[in-house]
Amino acid sequence: MKTSEVFNDLINIVGKKNILTNDEDLTKYNNDWRGFYKNKSLCVLFPESANIIKKIVKYCYKKNIKIVPQGGNTSLTGSSVPSYNNKEIIINFSKLNKILEIDKNNLTLLVESGSVLSNIKEYLDKQNYYFPIDLSSSGSCMIGGNIATNAGGINALKYGSTKENIIGLEIVTGDGSIITSLSKMKKNNTGYDLKSIICNSEGTLGLITKVLLKIFPKPQNNFTFFAAYDDLQTCIKSFNQIRELYYDKLESAELIPNLSFEVCIKNNFLKKHFFEKKMPWYIIFRLNLYEDKNLFQDIFEKNFNKINKNISDILLPHSIDQEKKIWKFRDDLVEAYKMEGRIVTNDISIPLNRMDSFFKTAEKEIKKMSSKIKIHPFGHIGDGNIHYNMILQNNISHESYLKLRNKIYSFVNELVEEYGGSFSAEHGIGQIKKNSLLKFKSKNEIDIMKKLKKVFDPKNILNPGKIFDA
Ligand SMILES: Cc1cc2nc3c(=O)[nH]c(=O)nc-3n(C[C@H](O)[C@H](O)[C@H](O)COP(=O)(O)OP(=O)(O)OC[C@H]3O[C@@H](n4cnc5c(N)ncnc54)[C@H](O)[C@@H]3O)c2cc1C
């Protein structure tokens, strides 16, 4: 099969303006967000409708051409870029981006899968409705990518991950069949729940083309506060108290170590520390309010004696602007941390009651590997989902860095398993965690996943080399 022949056939399907074949143009789509993977694709296609996607897949099925589905390419596991060199085409969803229908009776929104998450949120905001999934990458990631990774983010504490916030899907499977399951009924127990299988399938079972989202009335207001703590145990105790007190209101609780301020200041994402006196741990809390904010402020102050015992310092933003600055600091953290160069990123979850012990044991062992490692754990403490990250010294060779990184990954994953947690809480498996999946999932679980893969994608053309080798 000649590449020029394939290009001509694909141009006939998508049109000349919707294909890139030049190496230089392809770089942006070939490389992952962290710069870990750099395999070349054959071309990138930008289809404008589900019907065109169906035609592309039917063609690839016939010719045995492998496909990488790609949204905003913000994956942190290498799932949105080629696994092999010059063997795959990328289907990028950015031109499938229409918001189709809001239904205020049934509280649903129908969108095309290439809609950028922040565009969906802004559209709803203007109409006084709310879609709760919120990530630091919201301005680039697309709803299809969010579903394919079952993205969690800062509001999963109250609303759950993406899976809990979708009602229906339309997909194209690996032989080019379209499956449309877009009933607006939330109660719909009619056979297997296909959307749950597609959630978190990382583009290996089907290409998502349309999505029916669950939407919510917009909270009247939000209330943010930033609390500082002497130690992690007290911090977790305080989180539990605050959750008990404000359970149905509590939308986010983000753990921040003091090192985060240093990293953001050093990399010019923040001018100065938010607190006068530095403490080892902080949590940024956000409550959704359905009542007047001033009224709630009084309630909060009256209730404060119930929670103040464990809190060492508290910042109540004095303006919307300061509130935005606090959340921008949280959003910038991933980007600022990436600028530190030699980094190790673990996306884990640990039962809250064992988190303090996990942190102590892990730190002790990691410092034995190299005393220069700075541990930088942050994230969604309410779900027990911590980005247990590290900054290594920059003056080590690339080989030493990779060796140390792999040693840390193995150690952390083993320990997480021992503590009854998950070695991939919200970012998925992609290319980077395939070995861990084989190690920690049972043979029966892997076998049934492989059988499912065959049913949805009989020729293994959809995102090969991701999750496991089929
Ligand atoms: C700064 C930053 C912060 C982040 N914060 C979070 C966070 O808090 N929580 C979290 O869960 N993740 C987070 N992520 C990871 C990432 O943003 C999410 O996983 C996001 O959901 C990926 O969306 P995307 O459109 O960029 O998908 P991509 O990265 O393009 O693709 C991700 C996966 O989805 C597949 N895919 C994409 N579109 C489709 C489609 N239409 N049909 C089928 N498969 C498809 C791809 O093949 C790939 O397997 C963050 C990433 C960055 C860079």
The ligand as an SDF file (V2000), in Angstrom:
LIG
                    3D

 53 58  0  0  0  0  0  0  0  0999 V2000
   -2.7500   21.2970   32.7150 C   0  0  0  0  0  0  0  0  0  0  0  0
   -3.4900   20.0090   32.7560 C   0  0  0  0  0  0  0  0  0  0  0  0
   -4.3440   19.7320   33.8170 C   0  0  0  0  0  0  0  0  0  0  0  0
   -5.0700   18.5370   33.8570 C   0  0  0  0  0  0  0  0  0  0  0  0
   -5.9040   18.2930   34.8990 N   0  0  0  0  0  0  0  0  0  0  0  0
   -6.6360   17.1610   34.9230 C   0  0  0  0  0  0  0  0  0  0  0  0
   -7.5350   16.8990   36.0140 C   0  0  0  0  0  0  0  0  0  0  0  0
   -7.6460   17.6570   36.9600 O   0  0  0  0  0  0  0  0  0  0  0  0
   -8.2590   15.7660   35.9620 N   0  0  0  0  0  0  0  0  0  0  0  0
   -8.1590   14.8690   34.9310 C   0  0  0  0  0  0  0  0  0  0  0  0
   -8.8660   13.8630   34.9290 O   0  0  0  0  0  0  0  0  0  0  0  0
   -7.3060   15.0810   33.9010 N   0  0  0  0  0  0  0  0  0  0  0  0
   -6.5420   16.1950   33.8760 C   0  0  0  0  0  0  0  0  0  0  0  0
   -5.6810   16.4200   32.8450 N   0  0  0  0  0  0  0  0  0  0  0  0
   -5.5390   15.4170   31.7800 C   0  0  0  0  0  0  0  0  0  0  0  0
   -6.3830   15.7760   30.5120 C   0  0  0  0  0  0  0  0  0  0  0  0
   -6.6610   17.1040   30.3810 O   0  0  0  0  0  0  0  0  0  0  0  0
   -7.6890   15.1130   30.5490 C   0  0  0  0  0  0  0  0  0  0  0  0
   -7.4630   13.7500   30.5340 O   0  0  0  0  0  0  0  0  0  0  0  0
   -8.6460   15.4600   29.3810 C   0  0  0  0  0  0  0  0  0  0  0  0
   -9.8500   14.8430   29.6800 O   0  0  0  0  0  0  0  0  0  0  0  0
   -8.1690   15.0400   27.9950 C   0  0  0  0  0  0  0  0  0  0  0  0
   -8.9690   15.6720   27.0170 O   0  0  0  0  0  0  0  0  0  0  0  0
   -8.4110   15.9840   25.5570 P   0  0  0  0  0  0  0  0  0  0  0  0
   -9.5080   16.5140   24.7210 O   0  0  0  0  0  0  0  0  0  0  0  0
   -7.1950   16.7980   25.6190 O   0  0  0  0  0  0  0  0  0  0  0  0
   -8.0720   14.5190   25.0550 O   0  0  0  0  0  0  0  0  0  0  0  0
   -6.7470   13.9990   24.3720 P   0  0  0  0  0  0  0  0  0  0  0  0
   -5.5910   14.2560   25.2430 O   0  0  0  0  0  0  0  0  0  0  0  0
   -6.6560   14.4770   22.9840 O   0  0  0  0  0  0  0  0  0  0  0  0
   -7.0640   12.4330   24.3600 O   0  0  0  0  0  0  0  0  0  0  0  0
   -7.1650   11.7160   25.5490 C   0  0  0  0  0  0  0  0  0  0  0  0
   -7.6790   10.3090   25.2260 C   0  0  0  0  0  0  0  0  0  0  0  0
   -8.9930   10.4010   24.7030 O   0  0  0  0  0  0  0  0  0  0  0  0
   -9.0630    9.8360   23.3880 C   0  0  0  0  0  0  0  0  0  0  0  0
  -10.0120   10.6600   22.6340 N   0  0  0  0  0  0  0  0  0  0  0  0
   -9.9930   12.0010   22.4750 C   0  0  0  0  0  0  0  0  0  0  0  0
  -11.0740   12.3930   21.7910 N   0  0  0  0  0  0  0  0  0  0  0  0
  -11.7860   11.2800   21.5040 C   0  0  0  0  0  0  0  0  0  0  0  0
  -13.0030   11.0240   20.8080 C   0  0  0  0  0  0  0  0  0  0  0  0
  -13.7620   11.9920   20.3110 N   0  0  0  0  0  0  0  0  0  0  0  0
  -13.4220    9.7390   20.6950 N   0  0  0  0  0  0  0  0  0  0  0  0
  -12.7060    8.7210   21.2330 C   0  0  0  0  0  0  0  0  0  0  0  0
  -11.5590    8.9060   21.8950 N   0  0  0  0  0  0  0  0  0  0  0  0
  -11.1080   10.1690   22.0300 C   0  0  0  0  0  0  0  0  0  0  0  0
   -7.6400    9.8580   22.8800 C   0  0  0  0  0  0  0  0  0  0  0  0
   -7.4130    8.8530   21.9170 O   0  0  0  0  0  0  0  0  0  0  0  0
   -6.8680    9.5930   24.1540 C   0  0  0  0  0  0  0  0  0  0  0  0
   -6.8780    8.2290   24.4250 O   0  0  0  0  0  0  0  0  0  0  0  0
   -4.9340   17.5980   32.7980 C   0  0  0  0  0  0  0  0  0  0  0  0
   -4.0550   17.8770   31.7490 C   0  0  0  0  0  0  0  0  0  0  0  0
   -3.3440   19.0560   31.7140 C   0  0  0  0  0  0  0  0  0  0  0  0
   -2.4390   19.3170   30.5500 C   0  0  0  0  0  0  0  0  0  0  0  0
  1  2  1  0
  2  3  1  0
  2 52  2  0
  3  4  2  0
  4  5  1  0
  4 50  1  0
  5  6  2  0
  6  7  1  0
  6 13  1  0
  7  8  2  0
  7  9  1  0
  9 10  1  0
 10 11  2  0
 10 12  1  0
 12 13  2  0
 13 14  1  0
 14 15  1  0
 14 50  1  0
 15 16  1  0
 16 17  1  0
 16 18  1  0
 18 19  1  0
 18 20  1  0
 20 21  1  0
 20 22  1  0
 22 23  1  0
 23 24  1  0
 24 25  2  0
 24 26  1  0
 24 27  1  0
 27 28  1  0
 28 29  2  0
 28 30  1  0
 28 31  1  0
 31 32  1  0
 32 33  1  0
 33 34  1  0
 33 48  1  0
 34 35  1  0
 35 36  1  0
 35 46  1  0
 36 37  1  0
 36 45  1  0
 37 38  2  0
 38 39  1  0
 39 40  1  0
 39 45  2  0
 40 41  1  0
 40 42  2  0
 42 43  1  0
 43 44  2  0
 44 45  1  0
 46 47  1  0
 46 48  1  0
 48 49  1  0
 50 51  2  0
 51 52  1  0
 52 53  1  0
M  END
$$$$
